[in-house]
């Protein structure tokens, strides 16, 4: 099939758009100057993210299909964290002309399949030549008449709970970086996160006061809720889910590792979320995040410091 330089810009667009079935919210998909997305609520939740080769993914560690699923998942998870239903993605794809056409097609297969898992679809985007592969993804969502779940609603007396796995992607990344073999599920978690997309609806239905996507590390991300809400969050390390597969550094991975795209939120003391949510701490007066009453371990992701 050659390279994307061989098929050219418009040939590539034609090949990629054929792989993108429209979702229920897409009224007009790829082919015009812009897409048309239904917004029954009258408001649109919007988020955007960048994935840069050798920063967010490596082609010798991950195949194009997994990269596509990861790119979609991290954006769809942000929409869910607002208590919204994902509707569509817009994807900007930059790549060298020497990139194999099949590689690009598999990337878009991954994007489409992850969207399908969340009830959304890729509605359009752009392609451009560049020295390295970069993806710019914008996700849209609908609130269905509800108020957005933000980071600023936690109150003293609430409890803190998480939904989804923690530390798996970080443990998988550590194995890849060290060139070591390890549990296949950890490597897979780094390559392809599995956000529990039902978490947003569950959190809203059970009165969540704050919610976010755990993308940069549990402690660091809960710090955003603590700062926005003007509260202190106390984590009980014995309540944090640390399966044996995470190994001897499991608790550290669970507290500071990102990219699993679990969800963490605060709930009123009388709330009873499903058993898929794990209580790990409480909200009190004060500031910051503490683990077992102490300063938390250093970690978490910062693009300009890590």
N, C-alpha and C positions, 0 to 999 in steps of 0.2 A: 504493500500500500504506500510505501515511500514515506516522505516527511511532510510536515505541514507547509514547508516551503514549496514542495512539489505541487500540492493541491491548491495553494494560494488562499488568501483571506476568505473569499466568498465560497470557494469550494469547501473550506474547513467549516464555515458557518453552516452550510447546507448539511454536511455530514453530522455535525453536532446537534443541530436542532431536530433532526430526525430521531434522535435518541431521547427526546424530552417530551413525554406525553403531558398534556395540560391537566392540571389539577382542578378541583371543583371551584376554586376562587378565581381562576384565570378566565377572563372574558375575551381577551385578545392576547395571544402569545407572541413568540418570536416571528419576525417578518416585516414589522412596521417600524417606525421611528421610536416607538415606545410601546410598552405593554399596558394593558388595562386589567386591573385587579379589583374584584368586588370588595367593598368595605361596608358590610351591612350595619356595623356599629356606628359608622360616621366618623370614626377615628382609626388611625393606622399606627400600629406599633412598628417601629423601624430600628434596625441595628445593623452595624457593618463591621467587618473584620478583614484583616489581611493575613495571608499565609505566604511566606517567602521561602523559596528553596534554600536549604541548608540552615535555616533559622527555625522554621516550624516543621519541616519534613526533609528527609533525605531520600533520594531516589534509590540508593543502595540499601536502604532499610525498609522502604515502603513502596508498594506497587501503585500504579495510577488509580486503580479502583478504590483502594483503601484511602488514598489521599483525598479523593473526591468525597467519600463518605465522611471523613474527618472534617473537611472544609464545610460541608453542609451541617454536620452535627453541631459544631461549636457555635454556629450562628442560629440555628433552630432552637438550641437550648437557651439562648439569651431571650428569645421571644417567649418561650414557655415560662422562663423565670419571671416574666412580667404578668403572668396569669393569663396570657393570650394564647390563641390557637394559631399556629403558623399557617400562612397562606401561600407565600411565594418567596423564591430567591431570585435575585439578579446577580449574575456572575461575570466579573471581568477576568479574562484569562490572558496572561502575557507569557510568551515562551519564545525560545530561539527557533528560527526557521528549521533547524536541523532536528527538532523534536519529531519522533515518529508519529505519523497520523494515528496509528492504532493506540499509542499511549494517550493521546488526547481523547480519543473516543472512549477508552476505558475510564478515564478520569470523569467524563460526563455520565457514564453509566453509574458510577459511584454516587455522583451528585443526585441523579434522578432517583436511585433506589433509596437513599437516605431521606430524601424529601417524601417519597411514598410512605415510608415508615412513620412520618410525622403528619401525614395528611396534607402535604404541601406539594409544590412543583416548581421547577425552574421556569421562569416566565420570560427571560431574556438576558441580555448582557452585552459583552463586547469581547473582541479578540484583538491582540496586538503583538507585534514582534518585540522581543526584549532579550537582554543578555542572559537572564535566568528566569526560571518559571516563578510566576507570582500569581496568586489568586486574590481578587478583591470581591468579597461576597457581601451582599446586602440582603437581609431577611426582613420580611414583612409579616405582620400578624393582626388578628382581629380580637378585640376584647369581649365581644359578645354582650355588650351592655354593662359589663362590670367595671369596677374601678381597677386601675393597674395595681399590681402588687409591687411595692417599691422597697427600698432599703431603709426607709425612715420611719417605719411604723412600730418597731419593737418597743415594748414597755416593760419596766420592772415587774416581775412576777410571771412573765411569759416563760415557756420552756423552748429550748432549741432542739430541732430534729433535722436529720438528714435522710435523703432518699437517693439510693444509687450507690455504686461502689466508690471507694476512696483509695488512693494510693497505688492502684494497679498500673495506671499509665506511667507514673513516676518510676515504679519498680521495673517496668519493661524498658523504659528509656535507660535506666542505669545499667541493665544487662546489655543492651545494644552498645552503649557507649564504652563499656568495659570489654566488649568482644566476647562475652561469655554466653554459654547456653543457659537456659533456665526454663521455667514453666511456660509452655506455649501460650497460656491464657494471658500472661503478663505482657509478652511481646505483642499479642493481638490487641490488648487494651491500649497500648501506645499507638499502634497503627490505626485502630478504628474504635473510637469511644462509642459507648452505648448509653446515651442519655435516656433516662426513664421519662419519656415525653408525657406520660399521664400525670406527672408530678404537679404541674401547674393547676390543672383542674382539681386535683385532690386537695392541694393546699388551699385554694380558694373555697372549696366546698366545706372545709373544716376550719374556716376562720383565720387563716394565716395572717399575721400582722406585718410580716416582712418576708421576702424571698429573694434568693439569688442563685445563679449558676456558679458552681465551684469550678472555676477554670484555672486559677492561679495558686491554689492551695487553700485548704479549709480554714486555717487560722487567719491567713491574710484576707481571705474573702469575708469571713465573719467580722473582721475588723472594719470592713466597709459598712456593715449593718450597725455595728457599735458606734461608729463615728457619725453616720447619718441620723441615727436615732437618739444619740446623746446618752448611751447606756453602756454598761459593762456586760460582757458575756463570759460566763465561767463554764469551761468544758471539763467534764469528768472523763479522763483518759480511759478509764475502765469501761466506759459506755461506748467508746468509738469503735465501730466495727473494724477489726484487724484480723482477717482470715490468715490461717497459717501459711498460705501460699506466698504471702508478702515477705516472708523470711524474717531474719533477726532485726532488720531495720523497718519492720512493718508499721509500727506506730509513727515513726518519723515520716514515712511515705504518706500515711493516711492524714497526718496533720499538715504537712507542707507541700505535698505533691499535687500538681494540677493536671488538667486535661482529661480527667475522667468525666467531667461534666455531670457530676451528681448535683443535687439541689439541697440547699440548706435554708432553713427558715425558722421564724419564731411563731409560736402559737399561744393563744390564751391558755391559762392554766387548766381550764375545764374542757379543752378541745380533745377530741379523740380521733386523730388521723388514722388511716389504715395501718396495719402491722408492718407494711413495707417501709414505713417511716421509723427511724430509730432515734429515740431521745438521747441526746448526748450532753445536755447542759441546761443552764438557766440564764435568764436575763435579770440583772440586778442594777442598782444605782451605781454610778461611777463611770469609768471609761475604759476602753481597750478590751482586749481578749486575754484571758488567763486560763492556763491548763493546770488543774489540780491546785489552784490557788497561787500559782507561780507564773512568772513571765514565760511565754511560750517559746519553743525552740525556734531558732532562726531558720528562715526558708521562705518559700513562696517565689513567684516569678515576677521579675521586673525587667522589661525589655532593655532598659538603658543602664541597668546595674548588674544584671546576671551575665 
